[in-house]
């Protein structure tokens, strides 16, 4: 490994299709941390929707494609706890019984990190030079928190920004109700969960809601708008990178 590690950015489907700013913000943060950035054109979905629906055949095909596209880099970084968890925790299991591919999947998964965790835990970033005037509250998305242990890392970097005040919400670790295909299969339950979440968000009085997963953010932003709330919703990478000149999620 060189002094300047090579990093493959796994952009994620939702960033690519709905929030490209997150991809650009992630790229900036990775480069500012002293890494050589690569964004393989061959990347597609991480396979999580298929995997969660029991379609192991298609999930494996997507895993093979991702491994082949990214295994040449020192690290693989995704601005999403759920996608990173899929790549890191679940890929090896797709290849049980296939020794050659299982070995490749294990080597690949060992290099995978969620964006903010990579910056703090691997690159040892202590402070960022961006600034953001306002009060923010942070939602701990399920996969990032429970599968990857992401909790203190985003708060550490947010706390280093000039102008930021963090207002912790009650039950920040409770699910927002998105859960990928869960919100489609069980819309009434999902809506009841996100309704409780938006109430706790509003109670903080924060100007902006942040999290590390676009799916969760879209779910909460949509509910906030339907309820007439004014809390802006952004991916944490946008604030950390100082790229907040675009409208918030579900904003104008």
Secondary structure, DSSP 4 states (H G I P E B T S, - for coil): --SS-EEEEE--HHHHHH-HHHHHHHHHHHHHTT-EEE--TT----SHHHHHTT-HHHHHHHHHHHHHHHTTSSEEEES-HHHHHIIIIITGGGGTT-HHHHHHHHHHHTTEEEHHHIIIIIS-------EEEEEEEE---HHHHHHH--SHHHHHHHHTSEEEEE-PPTTTTS--S-TTTHHHHTHHHHHHHHHHHHHHHHHHT-SEEEES-HHHHHHHHHHHHHTT---EEEEHHHHHTT---SPPTT--
